[in-house]
């Protein structure tokens, strides 16, 4: 029974849409890659599928990437770093939620080219506050 529940939870996480959130007088791009457990390829496909929208100039340059309850691999790190460094968009602030210390250095190094201030938090609500 528990395995079936986990499969439903992962499917729901995969289907959860990323979006631009109007919050506290501004907007934040909310990239939802959370709850996807060890589904590396689905995480990468979902993120890459959102890139054309989140890289548009009209979309907020403030962003939260939620990776809580997702196993972060080198390929996921690389996809996110490469994706956000594509094109000419400059980000103002990027908060990553649910990233352990082991993976933070790779993100800090790679995302420094985006021009953004980067912060790691464990709470999505605190990430919204920090980004705006």
C-alpha positions in Angstrom: 0.0 0.0 0.0 2.8 2.5 0.9 4.6 1.9 -2.4 1.4 2.8 -4.3 1.0 5.9 -2.2 4.6 6.9 -3.0 4.0 6.4 -6.8 0.9 8.7 -6.6 2.8 11.3 -4.6 5.7 11.3 -7.2 3.2 11.5 -10.1 1.5 14.4 -8.5 4.9 16.1 -8.0 5.8 15.5 -11.7 2.5 17.1 -12.8 2.7 20.1 -10.4 3.1 23.2 -12.5 5.7 25.8 -12.1 4.4 29.3 -12.3 4.9 33.0 -11.7 3.6 34.0 -8.2 2.4 37.5 -7.4 3.6 38.0 -3.8 4.2 41.0 -1.5 4.0 43.6 -4.3 6.2 41.7 -6.7 6.5 38.5 -8.7 8.5 35.3 -8.2 9.1 32.5 -10.6 8.3 29.3 -8.6 10.1 26.2 -10.1 8.5 23.2 -8.5 10.9 20.2 -8.7 10.0 19.0 -5.2 8.7 15.7 -4.1 10.1 13.9 -7.2 12.2 11.5 -5.1 14.9 9.7 -7.2 13.2 10.4 -10.6 16.3 12.2 -12.1 15.2 12.2 -15.7 11.7 13.4 -14.9 13.2 16.3 -12.9 15.5 17.3 -15.8 12.7 17.0 -18.4 10.4 19.1 -16.3 13.0 21.8 -15.7 14.0 21.9 -19.3 10.4 22.1 -20.4 9.9 25.2 -18.2 13.0 27.0 -19.5 11.5 28.7 -22.5 8.9 30.3 -20.3 11.1 31.2 -17.3 13.8 32.7 -19.5 11.4 35.2 -21.2 12.3 38.8 -20.4 8.8 39.5 -19.1 9.0 36.8 -16.4 10.4 37.7 -13.0 14.1 37.7 -12.4 13.4 36.5 -8.8 13.1 32.8 -8.5 12.6 29.9 -6.1 13.7 26.5 -7.1 12.1 24.0 -4.8 14.0 20.7 -4.7 12.7 19.5 -1.3 12.2 15.7 -1.2 14.0 15.3 -4.5 17.3 13.4 -4.7 19.7 15.9 -6.2 22.2 14.3 -8.6 25.1 15.8 -10.6 23.0 15.7 -13.7 20.2 17.6 -12.1 22.7 20.2 -10.8 24.2 20.6 -14.2 20.8 20.9 -16.0 19.7 23.7 -13.6 23.0 25.5 -13.8 23.3 25.2 -17.6 19.6 26.1 -18.1 19.8 29.3 -16.1 23.0 30.3 -17.8 21.4 30.0 -21.2 20.6 33.1 -23.1 20.9 36.7 -21.8 18.5 36.8 -18.9 20.0 38.1 -15.7 18.5 37.0 -12.5 18.2 39.2 -9.4 17.7 36.6 -6.7 17.5 32.8 -6.7 16.6 30.8 -3.6 17.0 27.0 -3.6 14.8 25.1 -1.1 15.8 21.6 0.1 19.4 21.5 -1.1 21.9 20.0 1.4 25.4 21.4 2.0 27.0 18.8 -0.3 25.3 20.2 -3.3 25.3 23.9 -2.4 28.9 24.6 -3.6 28.1 23.4 -7.1 25.0 25.6 -7.3 26.8 28.6 -5.9 29.7 28.3 -8.4 27.5 27.6 -11.4 24.8 30.1 -10.6 27.3 32.9 -10.0 27.3 33.5 -13.8 23.6 34.4 -13.7 24.3 37.6 -11.8 21.9 36.5 -9.0 22.2 36.6 -5.3 21.8 32.9 -4.3 20.5 31.7 -0.9 19.7 28.2 0.3 16.7 27.8 2.6 14.8 24.9 4.1 11.4 26.6 4.2 9.5 27.7 1.1 7.7 30.5 2.9 11.1 32.0 4.1 12.3 31.7 0.5 9.4 33.8 -0.7 10.2 36.4 1.9 13.9 36.5 1.1 13.4 36.7 -2.7 11.2 39.7 -2.4 
